[in-house]
Amino acid sequence: MSRNVTPLDGRRASDSWGAQWLTRLFFHEAEVQANEALAPGLHRITLQGPQLRRLLWSPGDKLQLKLGRGMVTRTYTPMQWDTEAGRTDFIAHTLATGPGSDWVRDAAPGVPVAVFGPRSSLALNELDPADSLLVGDETSLSLAAAWRPARVLLEAGVPTAVQQVADVLGLRAWVVARLPGHMHWSELAAMMRTAVGPSTRVVLTGRAATVQHLLRQLKAHGIAASRIHTKAYWADGKAGLD
């Protein structure tokens, strides 16, 4: 007996048995509702599907998308989650080569996608965004939009594009151009120290090397470890950090 095969079923049929089993067990089915280019290389992706309804989400949580065959995934930070409509959106970039950027370029409305999450990534519930500083980069835009901290400081390879998206999202953000050899780190650290008040919580995200450098800077200036929260989203030479 034949049956209608959905695009997602068809994609699973090309997977190994193990990948099909893991996808059915852990992933939710959804599809791309919209793919909006907000600036060169930066897109707002909206996903929707009945299986995304009534899921628990908090700012700072993550989701993972299964890209193509096997268990290749990329991790994104939702900006919001409409639990009644089963809809979420996030900022994704095409600023690097690889399956993540390829998927973002090709993610047309109606394209099926398997979603793992939302799951905890950064626990921000006990932090007051009105007295918090978020430091990051292009990969931190979704977190900034979800959490809405008082101050946002970002390094960026294309600062005009990142500033444009920050403005669209209504973020109070300062953007520093990423320079070869980390030549911008001194400016970034100085701006960070200026933005830190007596009780400010600092959340460091984005590039692992920058997170580590700024963490050392904060500790050297007497900022208690209890006021610092870190989450590296990517690292040079590595792909698909969780």
N, C-alpha and C positions, 0 to 999 in steps of 0.2 A: 504494500500500500504506500503510495506517495503522499507527501504532505508539503505544505508551504514551508519554505526555509527562510527565516529572517536573516538579514545581513550578519547579525551577531552570531547566530547559529552557524552560518556558513564559515565565518572566521574561525570559530571553535573547531569546526570539522577538520581544519588544516593543522590544528594543534596536536601535540602528543596526547595520549590518554591522561597522563599526569597533569598536564597544563589544563586540559578540559575539566578534570575533576576539581582542581584547585580553584578555577574560575567560578564554577557553579557553587562551590562550597563557601567561598569567602567574598566574592565580588557581587556588586549590584549592577543590574543592567540599566543603562541610561542612553541618551543620545544628545548630540550637540544641538542646542537650540539656537545659538548665535555665536558668531566669531567676529568681533569688532576690533579693527586695528585702531588703537588709540594714539599711537605714535609709531614711527619707524621701528620695527622689531618688537613691539610690545602690543599684545592682544588681550582683550577681555573675552574669555570663553565662558559661555553659559551652558550648563548641562541640565537636563530635566528628564524625569522618568518616575513612574509610580513607585518603584523600589527605593527612591530617595526620600519618600515621605516618612514622617514620624521618626526620624533619626535624631539622636542627640548630638548637638554641636555647640562648641564654645569658641570664641576668638582665640586663635593660636593653634587650633586643631589642624590636622592635615588630611589629605586624601591622596590616594595613589591611583593612577590610570594605567591600565594594561595596554601596551602599544604593540599591535601586531601579534605575530606568532610567539609561542613560548611564554615566558614570564618576565619579559622586559617591561619595566614600569618606570614611571616618572612621578615625582611627588610634588604636589601643589598645596597652597594654603587658601582655603575658601575665604572669600570676603564676607559672605553671608550664606544663610541656609534657610530657605522657605520650606518648613517642614510640612505645610499643608499642600503646597503646589508640587513638592518634590523637585525643587529647583535650587541650584547653587551656581556661583560664578567665581572666577579667580583670574588673576593676571598671569599670563604666560609669555615667554619671550622666544624669539627666533634669532638671538644674537650669537649663538654658537652652532656648530655642526653636530649632528647626531639625531637619534630617533625622536627625542623630545621636540626639537625645533621642527623636524619634518612633520610630526603629527600636528603641531600648531598650525603650520602653513596649510595643511590639507584638511583641517577640521571644519568641514562645511556643515551647515544645518542639515540634520537628519542622519549624520554619520553616527553609527552605534559605538558605544564605549563601555568598557567594564570598569567599575569604580570600587575600590577597596577603601572603606572608611565612611564617615570621618573617624579619626583616631587622635588621641592626645599626642601633642608634640611639644608645645610650650604652655605651661600652666600659668595663666595670667589672671585668673579669677580673683586672686587676693591682692593684685597690684592696682593702684589707683592710676588710671590713665592720665588724670589731670596733673599728676606730679611724676610723670615718667618720660624717659627719653628712649626712643627706639633708634638704634644705629644699624644700618644694613646697606643694601644695594638694590639692584633691579629685582632680585628675587624676594625682597622684603616688602614690596608695594602692597601685595594682598594683605599681609599681616597688618600693615599700617592702616589700611582701609577698614579692616575688621575691628581692630582694637581702638583706633582713634586716640593715640597718645598725644600729649600736649606738644611734644617736639619730636621731629623726625629728621634724622641726619643720614644721608645716603651717599655712598661713592658710586660712580657710574662710568662705564666706558663711553656712553653717549649721553652726557648730562642734559642736553637740551630735550632729548626724548623722554628721559626719566622725569624731568621737571614738568614737562607737558602732561604726562600721565598723573603725576601728583596733583597738579592743578585741576585736572578733570575730576579726580577723586575727592577734591576738597581738602587736601592734606596741607598742613603747615610744615613744609619740608624745605630743608637746605640741601643742595646737591653739590658734591665736590667731584671734579673730574679725576678719574682713575688714571694715574701716570705710570709709565714704565719704571721698574725698579723701586716701586713703592714710594716714589718721590712725593706723593700727596699725603702720606701718612701723618707727617708732622702737622699739616693744616687740619686734617681730619681730627687728630687727637686734641689739638688746641680748641677747635670748635666744640668738641665733645665736653671737654673740661669746663668750658664757659657755660654750657647748658645744664650742668649738674649742680643742683642746689643742695642744701643741707640734708634733705630727706628724699631726694630724687632717686627713683629706681631706674636702673639702666638695663636695657635689653639689647644684647649684641647678637646680630644675625648676619646671614649672608656668607661671604667668602671666609673659609676657615682661617687662612693666614691673617686676614684683617681682624677677625674676631680674637685670635690669640694675641696679636699685637696690642689691640685696644684694651684687652683684659689686663695685660701687664701694666699698661699705662694707668688704668684706674687703681689697681692695687698699689702702684708706686706713689700715687697721690692720696693714699689713705682711705679709699672708698672700701667700706666693709664688703666682704664677699656676700653677705646676706642681701645686699642691695643690688647685686649683679646677677643677671640671668643670661645664659648663652645658648645659641643654637646655630651651628654651622649648616647652611643649606647646600654648599658646594665647596669643592676643593680642587686646586689646580692638578690636572693629570688624572682626576677621578671622575667617574660618571655615575649619575643617579644616586647621590647621597640620600638616605632616608630622612 
